[in-house]
């Protein structure tokens, strides 16, 4: 069964394709011939993930899934959340986003936060949502060179190292994205005959 991953990121497609059951053939938007950017206008992660899958499903009637992720900081009432990638502006600069967040938390001791990923799947016309959460806290300064986005300032629960100090293998065992994808994969394996 063909399954479209609503992303232009080929590395994500390759990574997830290795995890899927043999019955599924995963293709990204570029391989599918869809080059447009899907505008994420939702006010929640769920809405943005659904916008992406509905755009592809409504246009092509193909089974597909999409993800959206955000960092939610308790002391900032869940911000930056759905605006994580463009927190410091539409240029989506990770260093600017980190600087803005650290400045806002400068005088705050409660640094609890969580990364959250939501995956929306449309399979044979039915919509499903899967969520992955990684709890942790925000460090006082960036630490580490691996990963991307807010990884240098996010220290996951029960860890002394930031996401940016962990290897990809270590991070994938506990990250919000991998937890959400595991739920998606379990669902697809259990519903092969859909």
N, C-alpha and C positions, 0 to 999 in steps of 0.2 A: 504494500500500500504506500502510495506517495504521500509525504507529509511535508508541508512547506513551513520553514522556520522564518518568520517575518523579521528578518535582519539582513543587513548588507555586510555583516561581519563574518567573513569566511572562516576565521579561526573558531568562532563559536559553532558554526555549522559542522566543521570537521570534528570538534571535540564531542558534541552531542551525538553525532552520527555513529561514533564508536560505541556509544552506550545503548543505542536502540536495538530492539529485537530485529532479527534478519528480515522479518516480514515488512519492515518499514524502510522506505528509501527517503532520506531527508535531503531537501534541497533548499538553498537560501534564495532570497529575493533576486540577487544578481543572476544566479544560474537559471532562475525562472523567467528572466527577461523583464523584471520589474525594477526600474531604476529610480523611480520617484521616491522622495522622502515622505513618509507618512507623518503628518503634523500631529504632535501629541498635545491636544488641547484640553485633556481631562484635568480634573482637580484632585484625582486620586490615582494611585498606581494601578488599581483595578480598571478604572476608566481608560487610562492610556493603553494598557495591554489589550483591552477589548476593542478600542478604536483600531489598533493595528490589525488584529485578526478579522474583524468585521470588514475592514477595507478590502483585504485579500479575498475573504470568503464570498462577500457580496459581488465582487468583480469577476471571480473566476470559479466559484463553487468547488474549491479545493480544500481538503482538510489542512489545517494550519494551526500554528501556535506562535505566541509572542510573549516576551517578558518585559517588565519594567521594574526598576529597583530604585530605592531611595534610602537615605540616612535620616533617621528620626531621633532627635535629641530631646530628652525629657525636659530639661530646663528651658528649652526654646519652644515648648508646647508642640513638639513633633516636627519642627522645621529642621533642615530644609525640605525633607519629605519629597513630594513629587517634583519639587524644583531643584533637587540636588545637583543635577548636571549644570544648571544655569543659575546657581545661587548668587554668584557675583556678576552675572550678566550673560547675555546671549552668546558671547564668544565661547562659553563652556570651557573655561580654563581651570583645570584642577587646582593649580597652585593658588589662583585668586580665590577659588571657593574655600580652600583650606584656610587661607589667611583671614577671610571674612568670618568664618566660623570660629576660629581661635580668638579673634578680636572680640566677638560677641560673648564668648565664654571666659574672657580674661579674669573677671572678678567673681566667677561662679565656681563653687566647689562641687556641686552636684553635676557630674559629667557623664551620667548614665545615658546610653544611647543604644540604638539597634539599627542594623541594616535589615531591610525587608525587600524581598523579591516576590512579585506576583506574576504567575504565568497564566495566560488565557489560552484555552484550546477550543477550537471548533472542530468536532469530529462528526461527520455525517449530519451536519446541520445543528448539532446540539452544542451548547456552550458549557465549559467547565473552567473552574479557577483553582489554582494551586498556590500555596504560600510557603515561603521559607523565611525564617527569622534567625538572625545571629545577634545575640545580646552582647553588650560590652560597655566600654566607656571611651571617652575622648581624651587623648593624651594632651599634655600642655604644649608639645611641639612635635613636628613631624619626625618619625623614626623609620628608617628602612628605605630600600630602593626598589623593592619588588611591587607587583600589583599596579593599580591605577586608581584614579579618583581619590577618595578619602582614606584609602588603605593605610597611608603613613601615620594617620592620627587615630585609627580605630584599633583598640586593644580588646580582643574578644574575651568573653568570660572564661575564667580558669586558665588564662594565658598570661605570660609576662611580656610577650612580643606582640608588636602590631601586625596587622595583616600584611604590611609591606616588608616585614622581616621574615615571614614564613615562606617556605617554598610553595610553589603552586600546588603540589601534592598535599602538603599539610593544610593549606588554606581550603582546598576543595573538600576536605573531610568535614569542615565545620562551617563553611560559608553559607550565607542566606541563599545565594543563587544555586549552589549544588543541592541544598536541602529541598528547594522548590522543584528542581529538575528530577530529583529522586522520586518525589511524589508523582510527577508527570510520568516518569518511566514505569513506575509500579502500576499506574492506572493503564497505560498502554499495553503492558504485558498481560494484565488481567483482562483486558478487553480486546484481545487480538481479533476476535470474531465480529466485532461491531461493524 
